[in-house]
Amino acid sequence: MNNNYKHSNTTQNKGDENMKNKPTMNTLKTLLFILLFTLSVSAQVTVEEATQTALLYKEPIETIDLEPNHRVTVGADRYWPIEIKRMREIMFIAPIHTETGELAEENQWTQIMKTHYLANFFSTNNAVRSYFQSSKRFGQDKQALFEEGKGELIFYEGQINTTLPSMAPLQQLLDEGMDQAEKLRYDSIDATSAITKINTPDDVLTSFNKIQAVFNAEEALINKGKEINQKVSELDKEVVQARSEGKISDGVATALLQVTSPLSDNYIPREDTLRENRNTVLDFFNSLDSKVDDFKTVLKNRVDVPEEEQQRNQVINQLNEYSTTLTNISEESHDVPQRYLDDENFDSIYEETIQIITESQAKCSPEEELSTCLQAKENYQEIETNIAILEEVLEGYTPCVEGQTRTCTVNGEQGTQECIGGQWTTCRVVEELSTINWRMIALLSLLIIALIAYKYKDQIFQPTEEQEEQEGEQYGDFWK
């Protein structure tokens, strides 16, 4: 009986463990949601693909940009706001749906264009962004200054036996100034964050309110600073008067004047900065609606262009983009030594790519059929491959230091290169003389000596008359 119970209990425990290991319905739903979300994200249209759609509405002399690189969300939909520019000026914004890759519905244009145009304004306007940073520092510095000044005034107030009428009001103003400075600091931080996150139509109004808060807070702080200036002037006069009457010692009077001196400031430069930036930002907001209306008009006219002309313009625009890229590459190559470019076959690849683009552009001339122009797309891959090679060549160049040397190899033999004029010389191999080479030199030297001896043998081996007479006397007729 007990054994059966144990067996049953063990079986039940195993069943409970198996149930614990099985995924619950909520877990399955969560996994399914993650899977669907991942698939939806992976199916999103890239900015490069969105740009291809925008090319349909771009004229050949215009360029494409996206600053900042972000997507605008309207309701449940997201869009790439592709800028079409002419001479650095935005002509219109082409909103491309991130799921379909198609142009947004016309009733969505206003919100998308307004959102991105405002984001573009703050992203490209360094002066305005710098202003908000300076406002934060201005508030932070004033808060610290007023706090320190009030603390020192309280300290010296306890060192004197007379009442200075302006002392308490000045301390009250410093309290108010600290509060206003702290507000400006926090408002500046909020505005700085807001202008970098303009991605929805709601962000337009939010950023406007936060920016206005900064302008109002700084104006209030400047006005409070002016009140402090006035009260500091009054207190200084009271300190001087009390010292002259002997109510305050010279030491305490001097210390008080040193405390109040930094509390007084010239706010005119800060007022000018505030006024300039406020006008710049508010003027932009005031013109935002009319500017967006202009964008919509231009885009509407481009959309009404016949489809065949749009397709032709798309190819022409893409070829022009390639041509512009090559022009930039050519300008960059001017800073690279020609010897390096020759070694990498740079000029040959560049000329080949130019020729391909030129021939492709000829296929899209007005007299050619659209089908002929579309054939130019077949050259895109070769053009892009060559451009990538050229860019890699330029990126791979590293300028050398004058007089620097390095080892190199030519035909398996080690040599050296020297940096002259910012570029490496040709690899120079210095051959070491082997034992065989030394033997050849020795044999050659002996041969030369032998030839010289043979040529001058009569002079070397023929005895002079005096030598013959001396030898005759010594050896008699031996030589005869």
Residue pairs with C-beta under 8 A, 6 or more apart in sequence:
23 31
43 99
44 98
44 99
45 80
45 96
45 97
45 98
45 99
45 100
45 101
47 66
47 69
47 80
47 82
49 101
50 80
50 82
50 96
50 98
50 101
51 64
51 80
51 82
52 314
52 318
53 82
53 94
53 96
53 101
53 102
53 103
54 64
54 82
54 84
54 94
54 96
55 64
55 313
55 314
55 317
55 318
56 310
56 311
56 313
56 314
57 84
57 92
57 94
57 103
57 299
57 302
57 303
57 305
57 310
58 64
58 84
58 302
58 313
58 317
59 86
59 313
59 317
60 313
60 316
60 317
60 320
61 86
62 84
62 85
62 86
62 91
62 317
63 84
63 85
63 86
63 324
64 82
64 83
64 84
64 85
64 321
65 82
65 83
65 85
66 80
66 81
66 82
66 83
67 83
67 120
67 123
67 124
68 119
68 120
68 123
70 81
70 116
70 119
70 199
71 78
71 79
71 80
71 81
71 98
71 199
72 78
72 79
72 81
72 95
72 111
72 112
72 115
72 116
72 199
72 200
73 79
73 199
73 200
74 108
74 111
74 112
74 115
74 200
74 201
77 97
77 98
77 99
77 104
77 108
78 97
78 98
78 99
79 95
79 96
79 97
79 98
79 104
79 108
79 112
80 95
80 96
80 98
81 93
81 94
81 95
81 112
81 113
81 115
81 116
82 93
82 94
82 95
82 96
83 90
83 93
83 94
83 116
83 120
84 90
84 91
84 92
84 93
84 94
85 91
90 117
90 120
90 295
91 295
91 298
92 113
92 294
92 295
92 296
92 298
92 299
92 302
93 112
93 113
93 116
93 117
93 295
93 299
94 103
94 299
95 103
95 104
95 108
95 109
95 112
95 113
95 116
96 102
96 103
96 104
97 103
97 104
103 303
104 112
106 296
106 300
109 295
109 296
109 299
110 292
110 296
111 201
113 292
113 295
113 296
114 201
114 204
114 288
114 289
114 292
115 198
115 199
115 200
115 201
115 203
115 204
117 288
117 291
117 292
117 295
118 198
118 204
118 207
118 284
118 285
118 288
119 195
119 198
119 199
121 128
121 284
122 128
122 129
122 195
122 196
122 198
122 207
123 196
125 280
127 277
127 280
128 277
128 280
128 281
129 192
129 195
131 273
131 277
132 188
132 191
132 192
132 195
132 214
133 188
133 192
134 273
135 184
135 187
135 188
135 214
135 218
136 184
136 185
136 188
136 189
136 192
138 181
138 184
138 218
138 221
138 270
139 181
139 182
139 183
139 184
139 185
139 188
139 217
139 218
139 221
140 181
140 185
142 177
142 178
142 181
142 184
142 221
142 225
143 178
143 181
143 182
143 185
145 262
145 263
146 174
146 175
146 177
146 178
146 181
146 228
146 263
147 174
147 178
149 174
149 259
149 260
149 262
149 263
150 171
150 174
150 175
150 178
152 259
153 167
153 170
153 171
153 174
153 256
153 259
153 260
154 171
156 252
156 255
156 256
156 259
157 164
157 167
159 252
160 242
160 247
160 248
160 252
161 247
162 242
162 247
162 248
164 235
164 238
164 239
164 242
165 234
165 238
166 231
166 234
166 235
166 238
167 235
167 238
169 231
170 228
170 231
170 232
170 235
170 260
170 263
173 224
173 227
173 228
173 231
174 228
174 263
176 224
177 221
177 224
177 225
177 228
180 217
180 220
180 221
180 224
181 221
183 217
183 220
183 221
184 214
184 217
184 218
184 220
184 221
187 210
187 213
187 214
187 217
188 214
188 217
190 210
190 213
191 207
191 210
191 211
191 213
191 214
194 203
194 206
194 207
194 210
194 211
195 207
195 211
197 203
198 204
198 207
208 285
211 281
215 274
215 277
215 278
215 281
218 270
218 274
219 274
222 267
222 270
222 271
222 274
225 265
225 267
226 267
228 263
228 264
229 263
229 264
229 265
229 267
232 260
232 263
232 264
233 264
235 256
235 260
236 257
236 260
239 248
239 253
239 256
239 257
239 260
240 253
240 257
242 248
242 253
243 249
243 250
243 253
248 256
305 313
308 370
311 370
311 373
311 374
312 364
312 370
312 373
315 360
315 364
315 373
315 374
315 376
315 377
316 361
316 364
316 373
318 380
319 357
319 360
319 361
319 364
319 376
322 353
322 357
322 383
322 384
322 387
323 357
323 361
325 387
326 350
326 353
326 354
326 357
326 387
326 390
329 350
329 387
329 390
329 391
329 394
330 350
332 394
333 341
333 346
333 350
333 394
336 394
336 397
337 397
337 421
337 422
337 423
339 423
339 424
340 397
340 423
340 424
341 347
341 393
344 393
344 396
346 390
346 393
349 386
349 389
349 390
350 386
350 390
352 386
353 383
353 386
353 387
353 390
356 379
356 382
356 383
356 386
357 379
357 383
359 379
360 376
360 379
360 383
361 376
362 368
363 372
363 373
363 375
363 376
364 372
364 373
364 376
399 422
400 419
400 422
400 423
400 424
401 419
402 419
402 420
402 421
402 422
403 418
403 419
404 418
404 419
405 416
405 417
405 418
405 419
406 416
406 417
406 424
407 414
407 415
407 416
407 417
408 414
408 415
408 416
408 417
408 427
409 415
409 427
410 427
410 429
413 429
413 431
414 429
415 427
415 428
415 429
415 430
416 427
416 428
416 430
417 424
417 425
417 426
417 427
417 428
418 424
418 425
419 425
453 460
463 471
468 479
471 479
472 479
